[in-house]
Amino acid sequence: MSLRSIPKKGEQFRLNKFIAQSGLCSRREADERIANGEVTVNGNLVTEMGFKVTMDDKVEVEGKALNPEPPVYLLLNKPKNTITTTSDEHGRNTVMDEIEHATGYRVYPVGRLDRNTTGLLLLTNDGDLAHRLMHPSFKVRKTYEVVSERPLTDEELAGFQKGIPLDDGVAKAHKVQGFADAPDRFQLSVFEGRNRLIRRMVEYYGTEVTKLKRIEYAGLDLKGVPPGRWRFLRDKEIVDLRVLVKLKPLEKVVTVKKAATKPPKRKKKRKKR
């Protein structure tokens, strides 16, 4: 499911909203781009805050034409060996390959999971929501299932909540849960999104992560979504996400009857003779 808040034809609305609903960035970042002289409307430079446009206007940011689209929200169970980016110059598999032709709209990953980290990844063209979900001030909870090269002791697991000193500052876990039947496996929740955070926290104890999967993000989980599959977020999930980061719910609802959708088969490239 997705929520729609695109103005009607001829209706005026703020330029920063136009830019944000194109999926380029948040409204705050759009204001900065406007102030920096990066935005033109119908070929004319606009630096005025609060400037209004209609859907018929031609808006460009640094020469790139934008087109607002209905907000779309996807939840992907990211498989291993997949790059969290919209394209890859080396031809490696990306998360966009997993949802190719899924909606007909352009969507972007919310944050990153490294190549060998699997699990829950959100993709959307809602610039305001994506910006706030990734901003540390909103303290969005992320839960990971971790398998380490060697079992960690109870004291080491407890140390995650006390704080792990890293090169870029102390990292603290919100919650840690071990498993008696699998001593090398545990779950760890954090409110941060620093690069390779979980792996670096484990490496502090002189061992390494062998498997890492994000199983929860901002209250969402992977129930009913196998690896490599995706689904649209439900109406209530979208509302809850926006409320979580202090955004108003959107207006109209558009129902998309798909869930745990399998990505389309990609055509095999012919080998050159």
C-alpha positions in Angstrom: 0.0 0.0 0.0 1.0 3.6 -0.4 -0.3 7.0 0.5 -0.9 9.7 -2.0 -0.5 13.5 -1.3 0.2 14.9 -4.8 -1.7 18.2 -5.3 -4.4 18.4 -8.0 -3.7 20.0 -11.4 -3.5 23.8 -11.1 -3.2 23.7 -7.3 -0.3 25.7 -5.9 2.1 24.3 -3.3 5.5 25.1 -1.9 8.6 24.5 -4.1 10.4 22.6 -1.3 7.4 20.1 -1.2 7.7 19.7 -5.0 11.4 18.8 -4.6 10.9 16.5 -1.6 8.1 14.6 -3.4 10.4 14.0 -6.3 12.4 11.8 -4.0 15.5 13.9 -4.3 15.8 15.1 -0.6 13.9 16.3 2.4 12.1 19.6 2.5 14.8 21.1 4.8 17.5 20.1 2.3 15.3 21.4 -0.5 15.3 24.8 1.2 19.1 24.8 1.4 19.3 24.0 -2.3 16.9 26.8 -3.1 18.9 29.3 -1.0 22.1 28.1 -2.6 20.8 29.0 -6.1 20.6 25.4 -7.3 16.9 25.5 -8.3 15.1 27.0 -11.4 11.4 27.1 -12.2 10.5 27.4 -15.8 14.1 28.4 -16.6 14.2 31.1 -13.9 16.4 31.0 -10.9 14.4 30.9 -7.6 16.0 31.6 -4.2 12.8 32.7 -2.4 11.7 30.6 0.6 8.0 29.7 0.3 7.9 30.2 -3.5 4.9 28.3 -4.8 4.5 26.2 -8.0 2.0 24.0 -9.7 2.3 20.5 -11.2 2.5 22.3 -14.6 5.7 24.1 -13.8 9.1 22.8 -14.9 11.4 22.5 -11.8 15.1 21.7 -12.2 17.8 21.2 -9.5 21.3 21.7 -10.9 19.8 21.2 -14.4 18.0 18.0 -13.6 14.2 18.0 -14.2 12.1 16.7 -11.3 8.7 15.1 -11.3 6.8 14.6 -8.0 5.3 11.2 -7.6 2.9 9.6 -5.1 4.8 8.5 -2.1 5.7 4.8 -2.3 7.0 2.6 0.6 8.6 -0.8 0.2 10.0 -3.3 2.7 12.7 -5.5 1.2 14.3 -8.6 2.8 17.7 -7.9 1.4 19.7 -11.0 0.3 23.4 -11.4 0.7 25.9 -10.1 -1.9 23.5 -7.2 -2.8 24.7 -3.6 -2.8 22.6 -0.9 -1.1 22.7 1.6 -3.9 20.6 2.6 -6.9 23.3 1.5 -9.4 26.8 -0.1 -9.4 29.5 0.7 -12.0 31.0 -2.8 -11.5 27.7 -4.5 -12.5 27.1 -6.1 -9.1 23.6 -6.9 -7.9 21.9 -3.9 -6.2 18.7 -3.6 -4.1 17.2 -1.9 -7.1 17.6 -5.1 -9.1 15.6 -6.9 -6.4 12.6 -4.5 -6.8 13.0 -3.8 -10.5 9.8 -2.6 -12.2 8.0 -3.2 -8.8 6.0 0.1 -8.8 6.7 2.2 -11.8 8.0 4.8 -9.5 11.6 5.7 -8.5 12.4 4.7 -4.9 15.6 5.0 -2.9 17.1 3.0 0.0 16.6 4.5 3.5 20.1 4.2 4.9 22.5 1.4 4.0 23.2 -2.3 4.8 26.6 -3.4 3.7 27.0 -6.0 0.9 27.0 -9.1 3.2 24.4 -7.9 5.7 21.0 -9.2 5.0 17.5 -8.3 6.2 15.1 -5.5 6.5 15.6 -2.5 4.2 13.1 0.3 3.5 12.9 2.0 0.1 10.8 5.1 -0.6 10.5 8.3 -2.6 9.3 10.2 0.5 12.3 12.5 1.1 11.0 13.9 4.4 10.4 10.5 5.9 13.7 9.1 4.7 15.7 12.0 6.0 14.2 11.8 9.5 14.4 8.1 9.8 18.2 8.3 9.2 18.7 11.4 11.4 20.2 10.4 14.8 18.1 12.9 16.7 15.0 10.7 16.1 16.6 7.6 17.6 15.1 5.0 15.3 15.5 1.5 16.7 17.2 -1.2 14.7 17.6 -4.8 15.8 20.1 -7.3 14.4 20.6 -11.0 14.6 24.4 -11.6 14.9 26.5 -14.7 14.6 30.1 -14.3 15.8 33.2 -16.3 15.0 33.4 -17.4 18.6 30.8 -17.3 21.4 30.8 -14.1 23.4 30.7 -14.4 27.2 27.9 -13.0 29.3 30.2 -10.2 30.5 31.1 -9.3 26.9 27.4 -9.3 25.9 26.6 -7.1 28.9 29.5 -4.8 27.8 27.5 -3.8 24.7 25.0 -2.0 26.9 27.6 -0.4 29.0 29.3 1.0 25.9 32.0 0.0 23.4 34.8 2.6 22.8 35.2 3.0 19.0 37.4 5.4 16.9 34.4 7.7 16.3 32.9 7.6 19.9 31.4 5.2 22.4 28.6 2.9 21.0 25.9 1.6 23.3 23.3 -1.1 22.6 19.8 -0.5 23.7 19.1 -4.2 24.3 21.1 -7.5 24.0 19.7 -11.0 24.1 21.8 -14.2 24.0 20.6 -17.7 23.2 21.5 -20.7 25.4 21.1 -23.2 22.6 23.3 -21.1 20.2 26.1 -19.5 22.2 27.6 -17.8 19.1 24.3 -16.1 18.2 22.7 -13.1 19.8 20.3 -10.2 19.1 21.4 -6.6 19.5 19.3 -3.4 19.3 20.7 0.1 18.7 19.5 3.6 18.0 22.4 4.5 15.8 23.3 4.1 12.2 27.1 4.5 12.0 29.0 2.7 9.3 29.6 -1.0 10.1 28.6 -0.2 13.7 27.6 -3.8 14.8 30.6 -5.4 13.1 33.0 -2.9 14.8 31.4 -3.4 18.2 31.9 -7.2 17.9 35.5 -6.7 16.6 36.3 -4.8 19.8 36.3 -8.2 21.6 38.9 -9.7 19.2 36.5 -11.7 17.1 34.4 -11.1 13.9 30.8 -11.2 12.7 30.2 -14.2 10.4 26.5 -13.5 9.8 24.5 -10.3 10.3 20.8 -9.8 9.6 18.6 -6.8 10.4 15.4 -8.2 11.7 13.6 -5.1 12.9 13.6 -1.4 11.9 11.4 1.4 13.4 8.9 -1.2 14.6 8.7 -3.1 11.3 9.8 -6.8 10.9 10.3 -9.4 8.2 7.3 -11.6 9.0 5.9 -13.1 5.8 8.8 -11.7 3.6 11.3 -14.4 2.6 14.9 -13.4 1.5 14.9 -11.6 -1.8 11.2 -10.7 -1.6 9.5 -7.4 -0.8 6.1 -6.0 0.0 4.4 -2.6 0.1 4.0 -1.1 3.6 0.4 -1.2 5.0 -1.5 2.1 5.7 -1.1 1.8 9.4 2.7 1.1 9.1 3.1 4.3 7.0 1.2 6.4 9.5 3.1 4.9 12.4 6.5 5.7 10.7 5.5 9.3 10.0 4.2 9.8 13.6 7.4 8.2 15.0 9.5 11.0 13.3 6.9 13.7 14.0 5.5 14.0 10.5 1.8 14.4 9.7 0.0 11.5 8.2 -0.7 11.8 4.4 -4.2 12.3 3.0 -5.6 9.9 0.4 -4.9 6.2 0.4 -4.1 4.1 -2.7 -4.3 0.3 -2.2 -1.8 -1.9 -4.0 -2.7 -5.6 -3.8 0.8 -7.1 -3.6 2.7 -8.6 -0.7 5.9 -10.6 -0.4 6.3 -10.0 -4.1 8.9 -12.0 -6.0 11.3 -9.9 -8.1 11.0 -10.3 -11.8 13.3 -12.7 -13.6 16.2 -10.8 -15.2 17.2 -11.7 -18.7 20.5 -13.5 -18.9 23.1 -11.6 -20.8 24.3 -13.3 -23.9 28.0 -14.2 -24.0 30.0 -12.5 -26.7 31.6 -14.9 -29.1 
